[in-house]
């Protein structure tokens, strides 16, 4: 029993360390009506697309991404936001191109 508990603790520590070592490679956002839209991309090819507001809950869409030339392809873990799964980087903007509405977020940090 003690050995199983030690294994569980060790696994949780390793998982926590991996998440803590992620470095942000791109941060973008924009103000939305009564809230904000955020895009956070990490060096391990994971990302978070976050929509949150004053009067509504925080919606987090996560998954992995692939960059080809100036185009980003997002593969979501669960549901896909209405912004879509494909975006183009133009100057200081990330512009989503295949969603049900046009979405753009301004790049604040890029490495």
The first five atom37 places (N, CA, C, CB, O) and aatype in JSON, in Angstrom:
{
  "aatype": [20, 20, 20, 20, 20, 20, 20, 20, 20, 20, 20, 20, 20, 20, 20, 20, 20, 20, 20, 20, 20, 20, 20, 20, 20, 20, 20, 20, 20, 20, 20, 20, 20, 20, 20, 20, 20, 20, 20, 20, 20, 20, 20, 20, 20, 20, 20, 20, 20, 20, 20, 20, 20, 20, 20, 20, 20, 20, 20, 20, 20, 20, 20, 20, 20, 20, 20, 20, 20, 20, 20, 20, 20, 20, 20, 20, 20, 20, 20, 20, 20, 20, 20, 20, 20, 20, 20, 20, 20, 20, 20, 20, 20, 20, 20, 20, 20, 20, 20, 20, 20, 20, 20, 20, 20, 20, 20, 20, 20, 20, 20],
  "atom_mask": [
    [1, 1, 1, 1, 1],
    [1, 1, 1, 1, 1],
    [1, 1, 1, 1, 1],
    [1, 1, 1, 1, 1],
    [1, 1, 1, 1, 1],
    [1, 1, 1, 1, 1],
    [1, 1, 1, 1, 1],
    [1, 1, 1, 1, 1],
    [1, 1, 1, 1, 1],
    [1, 1, 1, 1, 1],
    [1, 1, 1, 1, 1],
    [1, 1, 1, 1, 1],
    [1, 1, 1, 1, 1],
    [1, 1, 1, 1, 1],
    [1, 1, 1, 1, 1],
    [1, 1, 1, 1, 1],
    [1, 1, 1, 1, 1],
    [1, 1, 1, 1, 1],
    [1, 1, 1, 1, 1],
    [1, 1, 1, 1, 1],
    [1, 1, 1, 1, 1],
    [1, 1, 1, 1, 1],
    [1, 1, 1, 1, 1],
    [1, 1, 1, 1, 1],
    [1, 1, 1, 1, 1],
    [1, 1, 1, 1, 1],
    [1, 1, 1, 1, 1],
    [1, 1, 1, 1, 1],
    [1, 1, 1, 1, 1],
    [1, 1, 1, 1, 1],
    [1, 1, 1, 1, 1],
    [1, 1, 1, 1, 1],
    [1, 1, 1, 1, 1],
    [1, 1, 1, 1, 1],
    [1, 1, 1, 1, 1],
    [1, 1, 1, 1, 1],
    [1, 1, 1, 1, 1],
    [1, 1, 1, 1, 1],
    [1, 1, 1, 1, 1],
    [1, 1, 1, 1, 1],
    [1, 1, 1, 1, 1],
    [1, 1, 1, 1, 1],
    [1, 1, 1, 1, 1],
    [1, 1, 1, 1, 1],
    [1, 1, 1, 1, 1],
    [1, 1, 1, 1, 1],
    [1, 1, 1, 1, 1],
    [1, 1, 1, 1, 1],
    [1, 1, 1, 1, 1],
    [1, 1, 1, 1, 1],
    [1, 1, 1, 1, 1],
    [1, 1, 1, 1, 1],
    [1, 1, 1, 1, 1],
    [1, 1, 1, 1, 1],
    [1, 1, 1, 1, 1],
    [1, 1, 1, 1, 1],
    [1, 1, 1, 1, 1],
    [1, 1, 1, 1, 1],
    [1, 1, 1, 1, 1],
    [1, 1, 1, 1, 1],
    [1, 1, 1, 1, 1],
    [1, 1, 1, 1, 1],
    [1, 1, 1, 1, 1],
    [1, 1, 1, 1, 1],
    [1, 1, 1, 1, 1],
    [1, 1, 1, 1, 1],
    [1, 1, 1, 1, 1],
    [1, 1, 1, 1, 1],
    [1, 1, 1, 1, 1],
    [1, 1, 1, 1, 1],
    [1, 1, 1, 1, 1],
    [1, 1, 1, 1, 1],
    [1, 1, 1, 1, 1],
    [1, 1, 1, 1, 1],
    [1, 1, 1, 1, 1],
    [1, 1, 1, 1, 1],
    [1, 1, 1, 1, 1],
    [1, 1, 1, 1, 1],
    [1, 1, 1, 1, 1],
    [1, 1, 1, 1, 1],
    [1, 1, 1, 1, 1],
    [1, 1, 1, 1, 1],
    [1, 1, 1, 1, 1],
    [1, 1, 1, 1, 1],
    [1, 1, 1, 1, 1],
    [1, 1, 1, 1, 1],
    [1, 1, 1, 1, 1],
    [1, 1, 1, 1, 1],
    [1, 1, 1, 1, 1],
    [1, 1, 1, 1, 1],
    [1, 1, 1, 1, 1],
    [1, 1, 1, 1, 1],
    [1, 1, 1, 1, 1],
    [1, 1, 1, 1, 1],
    [1, 1, 1, 1, 1],
    [1, 1, 1, 1, 1],
    [1, 1, 1, 1, 1],
    [1, 1, 1, 1, 1],
    [1, 1, 1, 1, 1],
    [1, 1, 1, 1, 1],
    [1, 1, 1, 1, 1],
    [1, 1, 1, 1, 1],
    [1, 1, 1, 1, 1],
    [1, 1, 1, 1, 1],
    [1, 1, 1, 1, 1],
    [1, 1, 1, 1, 1],
    [1, 1, 1, 1, 1],
    [1, 1, 1, 1, 1],
    [1, 1, 1, 1, 1],
    [1, 1, 1, 1, 1],
    [1, 1, 1, 1, 1]
  ],
  "atom_positions": [
    [[0.82, -1.19, 0.0], [0.0, 0.0, 0.0], [0.86, 1.26, 0.0], [-0.93, 0.0, 1.19], [0.56, 2.21, -0.72]],
    [[1.92, 1.27, 0.8], [2.8, 2.43, 0.87], [3.53, 2.64, -0.45], [3.81, 2.27, 2.01], [3.76, 3.77, -0.87]],
    [[3.89, 1.54, -1.09], [4.6, 1.65, -2.38], [3.68, 2.25, -3.44], [5.12, 0.26, -2.84], [4.12, 3.09, -4.22]],
    [[2.42, 1.85, -3.47], [1.47, 2.42, -4.43], [1.3, 3.91, -4.19], [0.12, 1.7, -4.34], [1.24, 4.7, -5.14]],
    [[1.21, 4.3, -2.93], [1.06, 5.71, -2.61], [2.29, 6.5, -3.04], [0.83, 5.89, -1.11], [2.16, 7.61, -3.55]],
    [[3.47, 5.94, -2.85], [4.7, 6.61, -3.29], [4.75, 6.75, -4.81], [5.93, 5.83, -2.8], [5.16, 7.79, -5.33]],
    [[4.33, 5.69, -5.52], [4.28, 5.76, -6.99], [3.3, 6.86, -7.45], [3.87, 4.39, -7.58], [3.61, 7.62, -8.37]],
    [[2.16, 6.94, -6.82], [1.17, 7.95, -7.17], [1.73, 9.36, -6.93], [-0.12, 7.75, -6.36], [1.57, 10.24, -7.78]],
    [[2.37, 9.56, -5.81], [2.96, 10.87, -5.5], [4.05, 11.21, -6.51], [3.53, 10.89, -4.07], [4.14, 12.34, -6.97]],
    [[4.89, 10.25, -6.85], [5.96, 10.46, -7.82], [5.4, 10.84, -9.19], [6.83, 9.21, -7.94], [5.92, 11.74, -9.84]],
    [[4.36, 10.16, -9.63], [3.74, 10.45, -10.92], [3.15, 11.86, -10.92], [2.64, 9.41, -11.24], [3.31, 12.6, -11.89]],
    [[2.48, 12.25, -9.85], [1.91, 13.59, -9.76], [3.0, 14.67, -9.78], [1.06, 13.73, -8.5], [2.81, 15.72, -10.38]],
    [[4.11, 14.41, -9.13], [5.23, 15.37, -9.15], [5.79, 15.51, -10.55], [6.34, 14.92, -8.17], [6.06, 16.62, -11.0]],
    [[5.97, 14.4, -11.25], [6.51, 14.45, -12.62], [5.56, 15.2, -13.55], [6.75, 13.02, -13.16], [6.01, 16.03, -14.35]],
    [[4.27, 14.93, -13.46], [3.29, 15.63, -14.29], [3.3, 17.12, -13.98], [1.88, 15.06, -14.08], [3.25, 17.94, -14.9]],
    [[3.36, 17.49, -12.72], [3.4, 18.89, -12.33], [4.64, 19.59, -12.84], [3.34, 19.02, -10.83], [4.56, 20.75, -13.26]],
    [[5.79, 18.92, -12.83], [7.03, 19.51, -13.33], [6.96, 19.74, -14.83], [8.22, 18.62, -12.99], [7.45, 20.76, -15.32]],
    [[6.37, 18.82, -15.58], [6.26, 18.99, -17.02], [5.41, 20.2, -17.37], [5.67, 17.73, -17.65], [5.75, 20.96, -18.28]],
    [[4.3, 20.39, -16.66], [3.44, 21.55, -16.93], [4.14, 22.84, -16.56], [2.13, 21.43, -16.16], [3.96, 23.86, -17.24]],
    [[4.92, 22.83, -15.5], [5.6, 24.04, -15.05], [6.72, 24.45, -16.0], [6.16, 23.84, -13.65], [7.11, 25.62, -16.02]],
    [[7.25, 23.51, -16.79], [8.36, 23.8, -17.68], [7.93, 24.35, -19.03], [9.17, 22.57, -17.89], [8.78, 24.7, -19.85]],
    [[6.63, 24.44, -19.29], [6.16, 24.99, -20.56], [6.51, 26.47, -20.63], [4.64, 24.78, -20.74], [6.32, 27.21, -19.66]],
    [[7.01, 26.89, -21.79], [7.33, 28.3, -22.0], [6.41, 28.86, -23.08], [8.82, 28.48, -22.4], [6.13, 28.2, -24.08]],
    [[5.93, 30.07, -22.85], [5.05, 30.72, -23.81], [5.85, 31.19, -25.01], [4.3, 31.89, -23.16], [6.89, 31.84, -24.86]],
    [[5.38, 30.88, -26.21], [6.04, 31.33, -27.43], [5.22, 32.39, -28.16], [6.31, 30.15, -28.36], [5.75, 33.14, -28.98]],
    [[3.93, 32.44, -27.87], [3.07, 33.47, -28.46], [1.93, 33.76, -27.51], [2.54, 33.01, -29.86], [1.26, 32.85, -27.01]],
    [[1.71, 35.03, -27.26], [0.57, 35.5, -26.47], [-0.16, 36.54, -27.3], [1.02, 36.08, -25.08], [0.46, 37.47, -27.82]],
    [[-1.46, 36.39, -27.41], [-2.27, 37.36, -28.17], [-3.61, 37.52, -27.47], [-2.46, 36.9, -29.65], [-4.09, 36.59, -26.82]],
    [[-4.2, 38.69, -27.6], [-5.51, 38.91, -26.99], [-6.23, 40.06, -27.67], [-5.37, 39.19, -25.48], [-5.66, 40.77, -28.5]],
    [[-7.47, 40.21, -27.29], [-8.25, 41.37, -27.72], [-9.41, 41.52, -26.75], [-8.77, 41.22, -29.19], [-9.87, 40.56, -26.13]],
    [[-9.85, 42.76, -26.64], [-11.02, 43.03, -25.8], [-12.27, 42.63, -26.58], [-11.09, 44.53, -25.37], [-12.4, 42.95, -27.76]],
    [[-13.16, 41.94, -25.9], [-14.43, 41.54, -26.5], [-15.55, 42.24, -25.73], [-14.61, 39.97, -26.46], [-15.3, 42.8, -24.66]],
    [[-16.77, 42.23, -26.24], [-17.86, 42.83, -25.48], [-17.96, 42.19, -24.09], [-19.19, 42.68, -26.24], [-18.21, 41.0, -23.97]],
    [[-17.77, 42.99, -23.08], [-17.84, 42.55, -21.69], [-16.83, 41.45, -21.35], [-19.22, 42.07, -21.37], [-17.14, 40.57, -20.54]],
    [[-15.65, 41.48, -21.95], [-14.65, 40.47, -21.63], [-13.42, 40.52, -22.51], [-15.26, 39.11, -21.72], [-13.1, 41.55, -23.1]],
    [[-12.74, 39.38, -22.58], [-11.51, 39.27, -23.35], [-11.44, 37.92, -24.06], [-10.29, 39.45, -22.43], [-12.06, 36.94, -23.66]],
    [[-10.65, 37.9, -25.15], [-10.29, 36.69, -25.87], [-8.77, 36.57, -25.76], [-10.77, 36.71, -27.39], [-8.06, 37.54, -26.03]],
    [[-8.27, 35.4, -25.37], [-6.83, 35.17, -25.24], [-6.41, 33.96, -26.06], [-6.45, 34.96, -23.75], [-7.15, 32.98, -26.18]],
    [[-5.21, 34.03, -26.63], [-4.57, 32.89, -27.25], [-3.2, 32.75, -26.62], [-4.47, 33.05, -28.81], [-2.39, 33.68, -26.66]],
    [[-2.93, 31.59, -26.02], [-1.64, 31.3, -25.41], [-1.07, 30.05, -26.07], [-1.77, 31.1, -23.86], [-1.69, 28.99, -26.05]],
    [[0.11, 30.2, -26.67], [0.77, 29.08, -27.34], [2.09, 28.79, -26.62], [1.0, 29.38, -28.85], [2.79, 29.7, -26.2]],
    [[2.41, 27.5, -26.5], [3.57, 27.08, -25.72], [4.58, 26.33, -26.58], [3.14, 26.2, -24.55], [4.26, 25.87, -27.68]],
    [[5.81, 26.22, -26.05], [6.91, 25.59, -26.8], [6.73, 24.09, -27.0], [8.21, 25.84, -26.1], [7.42, 23.5, -27.83]],
    [[5.83, 23.45, -26.26], [5.59, 22.02, -26.44], [4.48, 21.75, -27.46], [5.23, 21.39, -25.1], [3.95, 20.64, -27.52]],
    [[4.13, 22.77, -28.25], [3.1, 22.7, -29.31], [1.68, 22.61, -28.75], [3.37, 21.51, -30.22], [0.77, 22.2, -29.47]],
    [[1.49, 22.98, -27.5], [0.14, 23.04, -26.93], [-0.34, 24.5, -26.95], [0.12, 22.46, -25.49], [0.46, 25.42, -27.1]],
    [[-1.63, 24.69, -26.79], [-2.19, 26.03, -26.79], [-3.46, 26.06, -25.95], [-2.48, 26.51, -28.23], [-4.03, 25.03, -25.6]],
    [[-3.89, 27.28, -25.63], [-5.18, 27.54, -24.98], [-5.81, 28.73, -25.67], [-5.0, 27.79, -23.44], [-5.18, 29.78, -25.81]],
    [[-7.04, 28.58, -26.08], [-7.86, 29.68, -26.59], [-8.9, 29.93, -25.51], [-8.53, 29.32, -28.02], [-9.71, 29.06, -25.21]],
    [[-8.88, 31.13, -24.93], [-9.7, 31.42, -23.76], [-10.64, 32.58, -24.07], [-8.82, 31.75, -22.53], [-10.22, 33.62, -24.58]],
    [[-11.9, 32.38, -23.76], [-12.92, 33.42, -23.9], [-13.53, 33.6, -22.52], [-14.01, 33.04, -24.99], [-14.1, 32.66, -21.95]],
    [[-13.43, 34.81, -21.99], [-14.0, 35.05, -20.67], [-14.57, 36.45, -20.59], [-12.96, 34.84, -19.56], [-14.16, 37.35, -21.32]],
    [[-15.53, 36.59, -19.71], [-16.17, 37.89, -19.6], [-16.63, 38.18, -18.2], [-17.32, 37.99, -20.54], [-16.57, 37.34, -17.3]],
    [[-17.09, 39.39, -18.03], [-17.58, 39.85, -16.74], [-18.88, 39.13, -16.39], [-17.8, 41.37, -16.76], [-19.08, 38.74, -15.24]],
    [[-19.75, 38.96, -17.36], [-21.07, 38.4, -17.1], [-21.19, 36.94, -17.56], [-22.13, 39.23, -17.8], [-22.29, 36.38, -17.52]],
    [[-20.09, 36.32, -17.98], [-20.16, 34.92, -18.43], [-18.96, 34.15, -17.93], [-20.23, 34.85, -19.97], [-17.97, 34.73, -17.48]],
    [[-19.06, 32.84, -18.0], [-18.0, 31.97, -17.52], [-16.79, 32.0, -18.45], [-18.52, 30.54, -17.37], [-16.86, 32.48, -19.58]],
    [[-15.7, 31.47, -17.94], [-14.46, 31.34, -18.7], [-14.53, 30.05, -19.51], [-13.21, 31.35, -17.75], [-14.69, 28.97, -18.94]],
    [[-14.42, 30.15, -20.83], [-14.38, 28.99, -21.71], [-12.94, 28.79, -22.17], [-15.35, 29.16, -22.93], [-12.35, 29.69, -22.77]],
    [[-12.38, 27.62, -21.89], [-11.01, 27.31, -22.28], [-11.04, 26.17, -23.29], [-10.13, 26.94, -21.03], [-11.55, 25.09, -23.0]],
    [[-10.49, 26.43, -24.47], [-10.36, 25.42, -25.52], [-8.88, 25.14, -25.65], [-11.0, 25.9, -26.89], [-8.09, 26.05, -25.93]],
    [[-8.48, 23.89, -25.47], [-7.06, 23.57, -25.51], [-6.8, 22.45, -26.51], [-6.55, 23.17, -24.12], [-7.72, 21.77, -26.97]],
    [[-5.52, 22.28, -26.83], [-5.12, 21.25, -27.76], [-3.69, 21.45, -28.2], [-6.05, 21.22, -28.96], [-2.86, 21.98, -27.46]],
    [[-3.41, 21.03, -29.43], [-2.07, 21.2, -30.0], [-2.17, 22.0, -31.29], [-1.39, 19.8, -30.25], [-3.23, 22.11, -31.9]],
    [[-1.04, 22.56, -31.7], [-1.02, 23.35, -32.92], [0.15, 22.95, -33.8], [-0.95, 24.85, -32.6], [1.12, 22.33, -33.36]],
    [[0.01, 23.32, -35.07], [1.07, 23.11, -36.05], [1.2, 24.41, -36.84], [0.77, 21.88, -37.0], [0.2, 24.99, -37.26]],
    [[2.43, 24.85, -37.04], [2.7, 26.07, -37.8], [3.33, 25.69, -39.13], [3.62, 27.05, -37.01], [4.35, 25.0, -39.16]],
    [[2.72, 26.14, -40.22], [3.26, 25.91, -41.56], [3.27, 27.25, -42.28], [2.42, 24.84, -42.35], [2.21, 27.82, -42.59]],
    [[4.47, 27.76, -42.55], [4.66, 29.09, -43.11], [4.02, 30.13, -42.19], [4.07, 29.19, -44.55], [4.47, 30.3, -41.06]],
    [[2.98, 30.8, -42.63], [2.32, 31.8, -41.79], [0.95, 31.33, -41.29], [2.16, 33.11, -42.57], [0.16, 32.13, -40.78]],
    [[0.67, 30.04, -41.45], [-0.64, 29.5, -41.09], [-0.54, 28.58, -39.87], [-1.24, 28.74, -42.27], [0.34, 27.73, -39.79]],
    [[-1.47, 28.78, -38.94], [-1.56, 27.94, -37.74], [-2.74, 26.99, -37.9], [-1.73, 28.81, -36.45], [-3.83, 27.4, -38.29]],
    [[-2.51, 25.72, -37.6], [-3.55, 24.71, -37.61], [-3.74, 24.22, -36.17], [-3.19, 23.52, -38.58], [-2.8, 23.7, -35.57]],
    [[-4.94, 24.4, -35.62], [-5.22, 24.02, -34.25], [-5.99, 22.71, -34.21], [-6.02, 25.13, -33.54], [-6.97, 22.53, -34.94]],
    [[-5.54, 21.8, -33.37], [-6.24, 20.54, -33.14], [-6.74, 20.58, -31.7], [-5.29, 19.28, -33.41], [-5.95, 20.5, -30.76]],
    [[-8.03, 20.69, -31.54], [-8.64, 20.85, -30.22], [-8.87, 19.49, -29.56], [-9.97, 21.6, -30.33], [-9.15, 18.5, -30.23]],
    [[-8.74, 19.46, -28.23], [-8.97, 18.22, -27.47], [-10.45, 17.87, -27.45], [-8.44, 18.36, -26.04], [-10.82, 16.71, -27.66]],
    [[-11.29, 18.84, -27.19], [-12.73, 18.59, -27.04], [-13.5, 19.33, -28.12], [-13.22, 19.01, -25.64], [-13.54, 18.89, -29.28]],
    [[-14.11, 20.41, -27.76], [-14.92, 21.17, -28.71], [-14.1, 22.26, -29.38], [-16.13, 21.79, -28.01], [-13.05, 22.68, -28.88]],
    [[-14.59, 22.7, -30.53], [-13.92, 23.75, -31.31], [-14.7, 25.05, -31.12], [-13.84, 23.35, -32.83], [-15.92, 25.06, -31.27]],
    [[-14.0, 26.16, -30.79], [-14.73, 27.43, -30.65], [-15.23, 27.92, -32.0], [-13.83, 28.49, -30.0], [-14.77, 27.46, -33.05]],
    [[-16.15, 28.85, -31.97], [-16.71, 29.38, -33.2], [-15.69, 30.13, -34.05], [-17.86, 30.31, -32.88], [-15.92, 30.37, -35.23]],
    [[-14.54, 30.49, -33.45], [-13.48, 31.17, -34.21], [-12.88, 30.24, -35.26], [-12.38, 31.67, -33.25], [-12.4, 30.73, -36.29]],
    [[-12.88, 28.94, -35.04], [-12.38, 27.99, -36.01], [-11.08, 27.33, -35.6], [-12.2, 28.66, -37.32], [-10.6, 27.51, -34.48]],
    [[-10.51, 26.57, -36.54], [-9.31, 25.78, -36.26], [-8.12, 26.13, -37.14], [-9.62, 24.32, -36.42], [-7.1, 25.44, -37.13]],
    [[-8.25, 27.2, -37.91], [-7.17, 27.61, -38.8], [-7.02, 29.13, -38.71], [-7.45, 27.16, -40.28], [-8.01, 29.86, -38.73]],
    [[-5.77, 29.59, -38.6], [-5.52, 31.02, -38.48], [-4.27, 31.4, -39.27], [-5.38, 31.44, -37.01], [-3.38, 30.58, -39.48]],
    [[-4.22, 32.65, -39.69], [-3.08, 33.18, -40.44], [-2.45, 34.3, -39.61], [-3.52, 33.71, -41.85], [-3.14, 35.16, -39.07]],
    [[-1.12, 34.27, -39.51], [-0.38, 35.33, -38.82], [-0.06, 36.42, -39.83], [0.92, 34.78, -38.15], [0.62, 36.17, -40.82]],
    [[-0.55, 37.64, -39.59], [-0.3, 38.78, -40.45], [0.15, 39.96, -39.59], [-1.57, 39.15, -41.26], [-0.61, 40.48, -38.78]],
    [[1.39, 40.37, -39.79], [2.0, 41.45, -39.02], [1.86, 41.15, -37.53], [1.34, 42.81, -39.36], [2.49, 40.21, -37.04]],
    [[1.07, 41.91, -36.8], [0.95, 41.72, -35.36], [-0.39, 41.1, -34.97], [1.13, 43.05, -34.65], [-0.86, 41.29, -33.84]],
    [[-1.02, 40.37, -35.89], [-2.33, 39.8, -35.64], [-2.36, 38.31, -35.97], [-3.39, 40.54, -36.46], [-1.66, 37.84, -36.87]],
    [[-3.19, 37.58, -35.24], [-3.54, 36.2, -35.58], [-5.0, 36.26, -36.02], [-3.32, 35.19, -34.35], [-5.89, 36.57, -35.22]],
    [[-5.24, 35.98, -37.3], [-6.57, 36.08, -37.89], [-7.12, 34.68, -38.18], [-6.55, 36.93, -39.18], [-6.57, 33.95, -39.0]],
    [[-8.2, 34.31, -37.51], [-8.87, 33.02, -37.75], [-9.64, 33.12, -39.05], [-9.82, 32.63, -36.56], [-10.32, 34.12, -39.3]],
    [[-9.55, 32.08, -39.88], [-10.11, 32.19, -41.23], [-11.2, 31.17, -41.56], [-9.02, 32.04, -42.22], [-11.84, 31.3, -42.6]],
    [[-11.44, 30.17, -40.7], [-12.44, 29.17, -41.09], [-13.53, 28.99, -40.04], [-11.77, 27.84, -41.35], [-14.14, 27.92, -39.97]],
    [[-13.77, 29.98, -39.23], [-14.8, 29.89, -38.21], [-16.14, 30.41, -38.69], [-14.39, 30.64, -36.98], [-16.29, 30.82, -39.84]],
    [[-17.1, 30.39, -37.79], [-18.43, 30.89, -38.15], [-18.52, 32.41, -38.07], [-19.48, 30.26, -37.25], [-19.53, 33.0, -38.46]],
    [[-17.47, 33.04, -37.56], [-17.36, 34.5, -37.57], [-15.88, 34.86, -37.63], [-18.06, 35.15, -36.31], [-15.05, 34.06, -37.21]],
    [[-15.54, 36.04, -38.16], [-14.12, 36.42, -38.22], [-13.61, 36.8, -36.83], [-13.91, 37.6, -39.21], [-14.21, 37.63, -36.13]],
    [[-12.51, 36.2, -36.43], [-11.9, 36.48, -35.13], [-10.45, 36.87, -35.34], [-12.0, 35.25, -34.17], [-9.76, 36.27, -36.16]],
    [[-9.99, 37.87, -34.61], [-8.59, 38.32, -34.65], [-8.14, 38.65, -33.25], [-8.42, 39.54, -35.59], [-8.88, 39.22, -32.46]],
    [[-6.9, 38.27, -32.94], [-6.3, 38.64, -31.67], [-4.94, 39.27, -31.96], [-6.16, 37.4, -30.72], [-4.21, 38.81, -32.84]],
    [[-4.62, 40.31, -31.21], [-3.38, 41.04, -31.42], [-2.23, 40.37, -30.66], [-3.53, 42.51, -30.99], [-2.37, 40.05, -29.48]],
    [[-1.11, 40.16, -31.33], [0.05, 39.51, -30.72], [0.73, 40.49, -29.77], [1.06, 39.02, -31.82], [1.05, 41.62, -30.14]],
    [[0.93, 40.02, -28.53], [1.6, 40.82, -27.5], [3.03, 40.32, -27.26], [0.8, 40.78, -26.19], [3.9, 41.1, -26.88]],
    [[3.26, 39.0, -27.47], [4.57, 38.39, -27.26], [4.75, 37.29, -28.29], [4.71, 37.83, -25.81], [3.85, 36.47, -28.49]],
    [[5.9, 37.28, -28.93], [6.23, 36.2, -29.85], [7.72, 35.89, -29.71], [5.88, 36.58, -31.33], [8.56, 36.79, -29.73]],
    [[8.02, 34.61, -29.57], [9.41, 34.17, -29.43], [9.72, 33.13, -30.46], [9.69, 33.61, -28.02], [10.84, 32.62, -30.52]]
  ]
}
